[in-house]
Amino acid sequence: MTPPFNASIIGLGAMGSGMARSLLRCPSIATVSGFDLNNAAVEAFYREAEKVGKAHPVKSTDVADKTRFELFVDESTDVVLLALLNEAQCESVCFGDSADSASLLSLLKPRAIVVVTSTVSASWAKSANERLSSHPKKIRFIDAPISGGAARASTGELTIMASGDDRTLDELDPIFHAMGTQIYRISGGVGMGSTVKVIHQILAGVHVVVAAEAIAMASKAGLDVRQFYDIVSGAAGNSWMFGDRGKRMMEQTKEVKSALDIMVKDLDIVCKEAKRLGMPVPMSALALQQFMGCVGMGLGREDDSSVVKVYEVLGGVSVSDSAAAAAVASSSKHGDDVGDDWLLPNGNKETILEVGEEKRHKVVISNDYTRVLKVKFPPKDTTWAHRHAEDSLYFFLVPDGLSVINHVKGSEPICDCMEFGEVRYGTHKSDKPLVHKITNTSEVDMFCIDAEILKSPPVTNPLPLVAEHHILIKTRDRCRVYKLSLQPGESVTVSYPFFYLSIVLRGSKIKICLGNDPHCISWEKNMMTGDEEWCVPVLDVTVKNIGNEVFEQFIAEWR
């Protein structure tokens, strides 16, 4: 099976909807359908797919018809991804509830691929694989649970733990890279991906519970819980779950990012799999009991950070009240430095963050010469106030262009538009730091790469590069930016006598050879929009576009 694929996502919840939208951006996808029992979610995604020309053809335009399973999975479907709540739902979708009910087994064509991204037991994954592969249709099954949360699902930055047949995994590689940035192949066949995810959930569940225990005890002891949170965030006791769920425990907002019932389900799988393996997991069992206490309080559908409420009831404290009191008691400092408060026009205050601490800015490269941040966030979203203090290159990577509102501290908000492939330079160190917030007013996700220029590397080139297929598009005192363009089948041999940052603008399959020797080292790689790499000087490297798409790459030379 070769791309482009016709794909279907079953389950348009917090994770599935983000994954489905990531597939709309994937050049290896011809159509994407989305099925869910929520009519509104199905209709909303169908309209989005229509806008980009990737909607699965549906005979009727009636909304009710669009929730009929068989309209979205048929003999034209190549790949189905399941993003469902639990194992029972996966069983029902794959095999049906009765002999005459619709199922993937009855609807799919021979050798189609089923990818389960839900957290299920390894034993069920193996059983499903056996039943599908032994059927005359020989349907292929891939066990590929995910992690990262709804926000990363919508930006295509999930962690994926895939196991199954290597050839099938090769075919799915562009789909996985559209949905995630950390793709792991787990050896051992189907079931091993789920095994990794289940064991991962031991850490996730236990960390949430101990974060609640620590913050509740800090509140009971009369500590400033916000200060306590800040101290732990920079100390050895920190964890990702403490940083993320701890903040939500203090705020206790109504937003549900990951339902508590899901953690109960996952830790129940942990305990059952541990029993099957004969492995004691006392910490997991204790964490499960704390989450079950929340279910008994009627909080199963609330955010899993609500587990702190068990400690609040037992300890007679309120973490959110303590945090609010501490915030009122602390004095505000107004200014333009990190940690200062910015009084916004609507009367609200925000603490200015260092740009690398703003959650939508993800550091992907950090060394003595540069720090590179990948910026992604959905439409209508606004960043927290943050400060840029280094001269920076900005690469804008939204295919149809981007529209934003730039809220600069000390100025009126301004509307701004960025074209696909536009490169800008900000003098935040040589001139003055930039303190701002950005609102994405586009109908698509913001996608930008911010590359800070920290210092000159030990090797630089006094003259601009002159090479075939390279165009110099920007020159500044501290850098030069070139654009390399290769049509399918074209190649170029070039030397880069400088340190540089590579940013892919338009992806394709590329072959790279080092040196002129017929037996030189060479390799192939699929390059995707937004791929970034810090590179050292190199002589006589040949780059050939062996894919079917135009390849374009920025070469940002550090001077």
C-alpha positions in Angstrom: 0.0 0.0 0.0 1.4 3.4 -1.0 0.4 6.9 -0.2 -1.8 8.9 -0.5 -4.0 7.0 1.9 -7.7 7.2 2.7 -7.8 7.3 6.5 -10.5 7.3 9.1 -10.4 8.3 12.8 -12.9 6.5 15.1 -13.4 8.7 18.2 -13.3 12.5 17.9 -12.8 13.2 21.6 -10.0 15.3 23.1 -7.3 13.2 21.5 -8.9 11.9 18.4 -10.1 15.3 17.2 -6.5 16.7 17.4 -5.1 13.6 15.6 -7.7 13.9 12.9 -6.8 17.6 12.3 -3.1 16.7 12.2 -3.9 14.2 9.4 -5.5 17.0 7.4 -2.1 18.6 7.2 -0.4 15.4 6.1 0.6 15.3 2.4 0.4 11.5 2.4 -3.3 11.6 3.2 -5.9 11.8 0.4 -9.0 11.8 2.5 -9.8 11.8 6.3 -13.1 10.8 7.8 -14.0 11.2 11.4 -16.6 9.1 13.2 -18.0 9.7 16.7 -21.4 9.3 18.5 -21.3 13.1 19.0 -23.1 14.5 16.0 -21.6 18.0 16.4 -18.1 16.7 16.5 -18.6 14.6 13.3 -20.2 17.6 11.5 -17.5 20.1 12.6 -14.7 17.8 11.4 -16.4 17.0 8.2 -16.7 20.7 7.4 -13.0 21.2 8.2 -12.0 18.3 5.9 -14.2 19.8 3.1 -12.4 23.1 3.3 -9.0 21.5 2.6 -10.4 19.1 0.0 -9.8 15.9 2.1 -13.4 15.0 3.1 -14.4 11.4 2.7 -17.2 11.4 0.0 -20.6 11.0 1.7 -23.7 10.4 -0.4 -26.1 12.3 1.9 -25.6 15.8 3.5 -27.9 15.0 6.4 -26.1 15.3 9.7 -27.8 12.3 11.1 -26.5 10.1 8.3 -23.0 11.3 9.0 -23.0 9.4 12.2 -23.6 6.1 10.5 -20.4 4.1 10.9 -20.5 2.5 7.5 -20.5 5.9 5.7 -17.0 6.6 7.0 -15.3 3.2 6.8 -15.7 1.2 3.6 -13.7 -0.7 0.9 -11.9 2.5 -0.1 -10.4 3.0 3.4 -6.7 2.2 3.7 -6.1 3.0 7.4 -8.4 3.2 10.4 -7.1 4.8 13.7 -9.0 4.1 16.9 -8.9 6.8 19.6 -11.5 5.4 21.9 -12.1 5.5 25.7 -11.5 1.9 26.5 -10.9 -1.7 25.4 -14.6 -2.5 25.3 -15.2 0.2 22.7 -12.3 -1.0 20.6 -13.6 -4.5 20.7 -17.1 -3.3 19.6 -15.7 -1.2 16.7 -13.3 -3.9 15.5 -15.6 -7.0 15.8 -19.2 -5.7 16.3 -21.6 -6.3 19.1 -23.5 -9.0 17.2 -23.2 -11.0 14.0 -25.1 -8.6 11.9 -23.7 -5.3 13.3 -21.3 -3.1 11.4 -17.6 -3.6 12.3 -14.2 -2.9 10.9 -13.9 -6.6 10.1 -17.0 -6.5 8.0 -16.4 -3.2 6.3 -12.7 -3.0 5.5 -11.0 -4.2 2.4 -8.4 -7.0 2.5 -5.0 -6.0 4.0 -6.3 -2.7 5.3 -4.6 -1.4 8.5 -6.2 -0.9 11.9 -4.2 1.2 14.3 -5.3 1.3 18.0 -4.0 4.4 19.8 -6.2 3.8 22.9 -4.7 2.5 26.1 -5.6 -1.2 26.2 -4.2 -4.3 27.7 -1.4 -6.1 25.8 -3.5 -9.3 26.0 -6.4 -7.7 24.2 -4.1 -6.2 21.5 -2.6 -9.6 20.8 -6.1 -11.2 20.7 -7.4 -8.5 18.3 -4.3 -9.0 16.0 -4.8 -12.7 15.9 -8.5 -12.5 15.0 -8.0 -9.8 12.3 -4.9 -11.3 10.7 -6.3 -14.9 10.6 -9.5 -13.7 8.9 -9.6 -14.3 5.1 -9.2 -10.5 4.6 -5.8 -10.6 6.4 -6.5 -7.2 8.0 -3.3 -5.8 9.5 -3.2 -4.6 13.2 -0.8 -2.1 14.7 -0.7 -1.4 18.5 0.3 2.3 18.8 -0.8 3.9 22.1 -0.1 7.7 22.4 0.8 10.1 25.1 1.0 13.9 25.3 -2.5 15.3 26.0 -5.1 17.1 23.9 -2.9 20.2 23.3 -0.1 18.2 21.7 -2.6 16.1 19.8 -3.9 19.2 18.1 -0.3 20.4 17.2 0.9 17.1 16.0 3.4 16.7 18.9 2.4 13.4 20.4 4.6 10.6 21.7 3.7 7.3 19.8 4.7 3.8 21.0 4.1 1.6 18.0 4.5 -2.2 17.7 3.7 -4.6 15.0 4.9 -5.7 11.6 7.9 -3.7 10.5 6.7 -3.4 6.9 3.3 -2.1 8.0 5.0 0.4 10.3 7.1 1.7 7.4 3.9 2.3 5.5 2.5 4.2 8.4 5.6 6.4 9.0 4.2 9.6 7.4 1.0 9.2 9.3 2.8 8.8 12.6 5.0 11.8 11.9 2.0 13.9 11.1 0.6 13.2 14.5 3.7 13.1 16.6 7.3 14.2 17.1 8.6 11.3 19.2 7.9 8.0 17.3 9.1 4.9 19.0 9.1 1.4 17.4 8.8 -1.2 20.2 10.3 -4.6 19.3 8.6 -7.8 20.1 5.4 -7.6 18.0 1.9 -6.4 18.7 1.2 -5.9 22.4 4.6 -4.5 23.3 3.5 -0.9 22.5 0.6 -1.3 24.9 2.9 -2.8 27.5 5.1 0.3 27.4 2.1 2.6 27.7 0.6 0.6 30.6 3.9 0.8 32.5 4.2 4.5 31.6 0.8 5.0 33.3 2.2 3.7 36.5 4.4 6.8 36.6 1.7 9.1 35.3 -0.9 8.0 37.9 1.4 7.8 40.9 3.0 11.2 40.1 -0.5 12.9 39.9 -1.4 11.4 43.3 1.8 12.3 45.1 1.7 15.8 43.6 -1.8 16.2 45.2 -0.5 14.8 48.5 2.4 17.2 48.6 0.5 20.3 47.6 -2.3 19.5 50.1 0.2 18.9 52.9 1.9 22.3 52.0 -1.5 23.9 52.3 -2.3 22.2 55.6 1.1 23.3 57.0 0.3 27.0 56.2 2.9 27.3 53.4 2.5 29.7 50.4 1.4 26.9 48.1 2.4 28.9 45.0 5.9 29.5 46.3 6.1 25.8 47.2 5.0 24.9 43.7 7.8 27.2 42.3 10.4 25.7 44.6 9.6 22.1 43.6 9.4 23.1 39.9 13.1 23.9 40.0 14.2 21.2 42.4 14.9 17.4 42.3 11.3 16.5 43.4 9.8 18.0 40.2 8.1 15.9 37.5 6.1 16.7 34.4 2.9 15.7 36.1 3.7 17.9 39.1 4.3 20.9 36.9 1.2 20.4 34.8 -1.4 18.9 37.3 0.0 20.9 40.3 -0.9 24.2 38.6 -4.4 22.9 37.8 -4.8 21.8 41.4 -4.1 25.3 42.7 -6.4 26.9 40.1 -9.1 24.2 40.2 -10.7 25.3 36.9 -13.6 23.6 35.3 -11.7 22.7 32.1 -11.2 19.0 31.7 -8.0 18.2 29.9 -7.9 14.5 31.0 -10.8 12.9 32.8 -10.3 11.2 36.1 -12.2 8.2 34.9 -9.5 7.6 32.3 -6.8 7.4 34.9 -9.0 4.9 36.9 -9.3 2.8 33.7 -5.6 2.9 33.0 -4.5 2.1 36.5 -7.0 -0.8 36.6 -5.3 -2.2 33.4 -1.9 -1.8 35.2 -3.1 -3.8 38.2 -4.6 -6.5 36.0 -1.6 -6.8 33.8 0.7 -6.9 36.9 -1.4 -9.8 38.3 -1.1 -11.7 35.0 2.6 -11.2 35.1 2.9 -12.0 38.8 4.5 -8.6 39.5 3.6 -6.6 42.7 2.7 -2.9 42.1 1.7 -1.5 45.5 2.2 2.1 44.5 -0.1 1.7 41.5 -2.8 0.0 43.7 -2.6 2.9 46.2 -2.9 5.5 43.5 -5.9 3.7 42.0 -7.6 3.8 45.4 -7.2 7.6 45.7 -8.7 8.0 42.2 -11.5 5.7 43.2 -12.1 7.9 46.2 -12.8 10.7 43.8 -15.1 8.6 41.7 -17.1 7.9 45.0 -17.3 11.7 45.5 -18.9 12.0 42.0 -15.8 13.5 40.3 -15.1 10.8 37.7 -15.8 13.2 34.8 -13.8 16.0 36.2 -10.1 16.7 35.4 -7.8 14.1 37.0 -6.1 16.9 39.0 -9.3 16.8 41.0 -7.7 13.9 43.0 -6.4 16.6 45.3 -10.0 17.0 46.6 -9.7 13.6 48.4 -6.8 15.1 50.4 -8.8 18.4 50.9 -11.7 16.5 52.4 -9.6 14.3 54.6 -7.2 17.0 55.7 -9.8 19.8 56.1 -7.9 22.2 53.7 -8.6 24.0 50.4 -5.6 24.2 48.1 -7.2 26.7 45.7 -8.2 29.0 48.6 -4.6 28.9 49.9 -3.2 29.6 46.5 -5.6 32.5 46.0 -4.8 34.0 49.4 -1.1 33.7 48.7 -1.5 35.5 45.3 -3.4 38.4 46.9 -0.8 38.7 49.8 2.2 38.8 47.4 3.2 42.2 46.2 3.2 42.8 42.4 6.2 44.2 40.6 5.5 46.0 37.4 8.2 46.2 34.7 9.5 44.5 31.5 11.7 41.8 33.1 10.9 38.2 33.5 8.8 37.8 36.7 7.3 41.3 36.5 3.6 41.9 36.2 2.0 43.3 33.1 -1.3 45.1 33.7 -3.4 44.3 30.7 -6.0 46.7 29.1 -8.8 44.6 30.5 -7.6 45.0 34.1 -6.1 41.6 34.4 -2.5 41.0 35.4 -0.1 38.5 33.9 3.4 37.6 35.0 5.9 37.9 32.2 7.5 34.6 31.4 10.9 33.9 29.7 9.9 32.8 26.2 11.3 29.3 26.8 8.9 28.9 29.8 5.8 29.9 27.8 4.0 26.5 27.2 3.4 27.0 23.5 7.1 27.6 22.8 8.8 24.2 22.9 12.6 24.2 23.0 13.9 21.7 20.4 17.6 22.6 20.1 19.8 24.2 22.7 23.6 24.7 22.5 26.2 27.5 23.0 25.3 29.1 19.7 21.5 28.9 19.4 18.3 28.0 21.2 15.5 26.9 18.8 11.9 27.0 19.8 9.0 25.4 17.9 5.8 27.4 18.3 2.4 25.8 17.7 -1.0 26.6 19.0 -4.6 26.4 17.7 -6.9 29.1 16.3 -8.3 31.7 18.8 -5.7 30.7 21.3 -3.5 33.4 22.9 0.0 32.9 24.4 0.9 34.0 27.9 2.9 37.2 28.3 6.5 36.4 27.5 9.9 38.1 26.8 12.3 37.7 24.0 15.8 38.9 24.9 18.0 37.5 22.1 18.3 38.5 18.5 16.2 35.9 16.6 15.2 34.5 13.3 11.5 33.6 12.8 10.5 31.1 10.2 6.7 31.0 9.4 5.5 27.6 8.2 1.7 27.8 7.8 0.9 26.7 4.2 -1.9 29.2 3.6 -0.4 32.1 5.6 -1.0 33.2 9.1 -3.0 36.1 10.7 -2.3 37.2 14.3 -2.9 40.0 16.7 0.4 41.1 18.3 -0.1 42.5 21.8 3.2 44.3 22.5 3.7 45.8 25.9 3.5 49.5 25.8 1.8 49.6 22.4 -1.7 49.2 21.0 -2.5 45.7 19.7 -1.8 45.4 15.9 -3.0 42.9 13.3 -0.2 41.1 11.4 0.0 38.6 8.6 2.8 36.2 7.7 3.2 34.4 4.4 4.2 30.8 4.1 8.0 30.7 4.1 8.4 34.2 5.3 11.5 34.8 7.4 11.9 37.7 9.8 14.7 39.0 12.1 14.1 40.4 15.5 16.7 42.6 17.2 15.7 41.8 20.7 19.3 42.0 22.1 21.0 44.5 19.9 18.0 46.8 20.2 15.6 46.1 23.1 13.8 43.0 24.5 10.3 42.2 23.2 7.5 41.6 25.7 4.3 40.5 24.0 1.4 38.1 23.7 0.2 36.6 20.4 -3.4 35.7 19.4 -3.9 33.3 16.5 -6.8 34.8 14.4 -6.3 32.3 11.6 -8.5 29.3 11.0 -5.5 27.0 11.2 -2.8 26.2 13.8 0.0 28.7 14.3 3.4 27.1 13.2 6.6 29.1 13.6 10.2 28.4 14.5 12.0 30.9 16.6 15.8 30.6 16.4 17.8 32.7 18.9 21.3 33.8 17.8 23.4 33.5 21.0 27.0 33.8 19.8 29.3 33.3 16.8 30.6 29.8 16.3 34.3 29.0 15.9 34.1 28.7 12.1 32.5 31.4 10.0 32.6 32.3 6.3 33.4 36.0 5.3 31.6 35.8 2.0 28.1 34.8 1.1 27.5 31.3 -0.2 27.3 31.0 -4.0 25.8 27.6 -5.1 23.3 26.2 -7.5 19.7 26.0 -6.3 20.5 28.3 -3.4 19.1 31.8 -3.1 20.3 34.3 -0.5 17.0 35.7 1.0 18.2 37.6 4.1 21.4 39.1 5.4 22.1 40.6 8.8 25.2 41.2 10.8 24.9 38.0 12.7 23.4 35.6 10.1 22.6 34.9 6.5 19.6 32.9 5.3 19.5 30.9 2.0 16.7 28.9 0.5 17.6 25.6 -1.2 15.0 24.4 -3.8 15.0 21.1 -5.5 12.5 19.7 -8.0 11.9 15.9 -7.9 15.0 14.2 -9.3 17.2 17.3 -9.0 20.4 17.3 -6.9 23.1 19.7 -5.9 26.6 19.2 -4.5 27.6 22.0 -2.2 30.0 22.8 0.7 28.8 24.7 3.7 32.0 26.2 5.3 30.0 27.5 8.3 27.8 26.4 11.2 24.1 26.5 10.2 20.6 25.8 11.2 18.5 23.7 8.7 14.7 24.3 8.6 12.6 22.3 6.1 10.0 24.5 4.4 8.5 21.9 2.0 9.2 18.2 2.7 10.1 15.3 0.4 12.2 12.2 0.5 15.9 13.2 0.3 19.1 11.2 -0.4 22.3 12.7 1.2 25.8 11.7 0.2 29.0 12.9 1.9 32.1 13.2 -0.4 32.7 12.5 -4.1 33.9 8.9 -3.6 31.5 6.3 -5.3 31.5 4.5 -2.0 30.8 7.5 0.1 28.5 7.5 3.1 24.9 8.1 2.1 21.4 7.8 3.6 17.8 8.6 2.8 15.3 10.4 5.0 11.8 11.7 4.7 11.9 15.4 5.5 8.8 17.1 6.8 7.8 20.8 7.1 9.3 22.2 10.3 12.1 19.6 10.7 15.0 21.4 12.3 18.7 20.5 12.7 21.8 22.3 13.9 24.7 21.4 11.5 28.5 21.7 11.6 30.5 22.8 8.5 30.6 20.2 5.8 32.4 19.8 2.4 31.1 18.2 -0.8 27.7 17.1 0.4 25.3 16.0 -2.3 21.6 16.5 -1.7 19.1 14.8 -4.1 15.3 15.0 -4.1 14.2 11.4 -4.6 10.6 12.1 -3.6 7.6 13.2 -5.6 7.3 16.7 -4.1 9.3 19.9 -4.4 11.8 20.1 -1.6 12.6 23.5 0.0 15.0 24.1 2.9 16.3 27.1 4.7 20.0 27.2 5.4 20.6 29.8 8.2 24.3 30.6 8.4 25.6 31.8 11.7 28.2 34.6 11.2 
